[in-house]
Amino acid sequence: MGFSVSGSAAILLVAFFVAFGTFYSAASNSMEAVNDARSAAQDDLLAQQNTAINLTDVTVAYNLTGNRLYYVNATVENTGATGLSVGDTDFMVDGALQTAFLDRAVGSDSSTDIWATGERLTANMTVPNQPDRLKVISGPGVADTEVGLSG
């Protein structure tokens, strides 16, 4: 063998190692991202399985004077094993997301965002029309619904 055959074989061998190193690092990073996503999905599923809420009381009152709004007062109990966030809990009246609350409190504390197991969240809101349905959705996606509200 001459020098040209040995030299070209050495160049090909170095090129193979460089290409393999690039492929390995890209594949390794991709596999790590997939494993992290699977782990996060499993954590979310576990939190969802440990979450339970119970819409214990809903009252509707109509204000005959002034602004003529319906007042909806809801009490929801955290009956699961997961602590929840008040800010991540959504209230929907007749399919409309409620963003303005007269009051939202865990027990008697309206300044906390932590809604622990066994505690009750109360929310007071106003709607322009007679409500028929209230749905409460927790941060992990577990929901409870009350249908047939009357004022």
Helices and strands as residue ranges (DSSP letters): H 3-49, E 53-62, E 70-78, E 84-85, E 90-93, E 96-97, E 103-106, E 114-115, E 120-127, E 133-137, E 143-147
